[in-house]
Amino acid sequence: MAEEAQNIINIDGKEYNPTDMSEEQRYLIAQIRDLQARANQAKFHLDQQQVALNFFTNKLIESLNQKEEKKVS
């Protein structure tokens, strides 16, 4: 019973039990869940890449500024 309650799906404010759905509807739910997981994973990787991009950009700017300071000295 507790496992069934965990499987309830809420769509547009209505609750649905997957055991009452057709095979096609369960397949569509599986597709949606997979796509949501992939989108979350893509965002996770994008966040990592953005941080790395910012790091290397800042290191380049820092390096260029140090070179400019040495020329002025």
C-alpha positions as a Markdown table, in Angstrom:
| # | Residue | x | y | z |
|---|---|---|---|---|
| 1 | Met | 0.0 | 0.0 | 0.0 |
| 2 | Ala | 2.8 | 2.5 | 0.9 |
| 3 | Glu | 4.5 | 1.7 | -2.4 |
| 4 | Glu | 1.4 | 2.4 | -4.3 |
| 5 | Ala | 1.0 | 5.8 | -2.6 |
| 6 | Gln | 4.6 | 6.7 | -3.7 |
| 7 | Asn | 3.8 | 5.9 | -7.4 |
| 8 | Ile | 0.8 | 8.3 | -7.6 |
| 9 | Ile | 1.4 | 10.8 | -10.3 |
| 10 | Asn | 0.0 | 14.3 | -10.1 |
| 11 | Ile | -0.7 | 16.0 | -13.5 |
| 12 | Asp | -2.5 | 19.3 | -13.6 |
| 13 | Gly | -3.7 | 18.9 | -10.0 |
| 14 | Lys | -5.2 | 15.4 | -10.6 |
| 15 | Glu | -3.7 | 12.3 | -9.1 |
| 16 | Tyr | -3.2 | 9.2 | -11.2 |
| 17 | Asn | -2.2 | 5.7 | -10.3 |
| 18 | Pro | 0.1 | 4.2 | -13.0 |
| 19 | Thr | -1.4 | 0.8 | -12.4 |
| 20 | Asp | -4.7 | 2.1 | -13.8 |
| 21 | Met | -3.0 | 3.5 | -16.9 |
| 22 | Ser | -2.5 | 1.9 | -20.3 |
| 23 | Glu | 0.8 | 0.5 | -21.4 |
| 24 | Glu | 1.2 | 3.5 | -23.7 |
| 25 | Gln | 0.6 | 6.0 | -20.9 |
| 26 | Arg | 3.1 | 4.3 | -18.6 |
| 27 | Tyr | 5.6 | 4.3 | -21.5 |
| 28 | Leu | 5.0 | 8.1 | -21.9 |
| 29 | Ile | 5.6 | 8.6 | -18.2 |
| 30 | Ala | 8.9 | 6.6 | -18.4 |
| 31 | Gln | 10.0 | 8.8 | -21.4 |
| 32 | Ile | 9.1 | 12.0 | -19.4 |
| 33 | Arg | 11.0 | 10.8 | -16.4 |
| 34 | Asp | 14.1 | 9.9 | -18.5 |
| 35 | Leu | 14.0 | 13.3 | -20.3 |
| 36 | Gln | 13.7 | 15.1 | -16.9 |
| 37 | Ala | 16.7 | 13.2 | -15.6 |
| 38 | Arg | 18.7 | 13.9 | -18.7 |
| 39 | Ala | 17.8 | 17.6 | -18.6 |
| 40 | Asn | 18.9 | 17.8 | -14.9 |
| 41 | Gln | 22.1 | 16.0 | -15.8 |
| 42 | Ala | 22.8 | 18.4 | -18.7 |
| 43 | Lys | 22.2 | 21.4 | -16.4 |
| 44 | Phe | 24.6 | 19.8 | -13.9 |
| 45 | His | 27.3 | 19.5 | -16.6 |
| 46 | Leu | 26.6 | 23.0 | -17.9 |
| 47 | Asp | 27.1 | 24.4 | -14.4 |
| 48 | Gln | 30.5 | 22.7 | -14.2 |
| 49 | Gln | 31.5 | 23.9 | -17.6 |
| 50 | Gln | 30.5 | 27.5 | -16.7 |
| 51 | Val | 32.5 | 27.4 | -13.6 |
| 52 | Ala | 35.5 | 26.1 | -15.5 |
| 53 | Leu | 35.1 | 28.7 | -18.2 |
| 54 | Asn | 34.9 | 31.5 | -15.6 |
| 55 | Phe | 38.0 | 30.1 | -13.9 |
| 56 | Phe | 40.2 | 29.9 | -17.0 |
| 57 | Thr | 38.9 | 33.3 | -18.3 |
| 58 | Asn | 39.8 | 34.9 | -14.9 |
| 59 | Lys | 43.3 | 33.2 | -14.9 |
| 60 | Leu | 43.9 | 34.6 | -18.4 |
| 61 | Ile | 42.9 | 38.1 | -17.4 |
| 62 | Glu | 45.0 | 37.8 | -14.2 |
| 63 | Ser | 48.0 | 36.7 | -16.3 |
| 64 | Leu | 47.6 | 39.6 | -18.8 |
| 65 | Asn | 47.3 | 42.1 | -16.0 |
| 66 | Gln | 50.5 | 40.8 | -14.4 |
| 67 | Lys | 52.3 | 41.1 | -17.7 |
| 68 | Glu | 51.0 | 44.7 | -18.1 |
| 69 | Glu | 52.2 | 45.5 | -14.5 |
| 70 | Lys | 55.7 | 44.3 | -15.3 |
| 71 | Lys | 55.9 | 46.5 | -18.4 |
| 72 | Val | 54.9 | 49.5 | -16.3 |
| 73 | Ser | 57.5 | 48.8 | -13.6 |
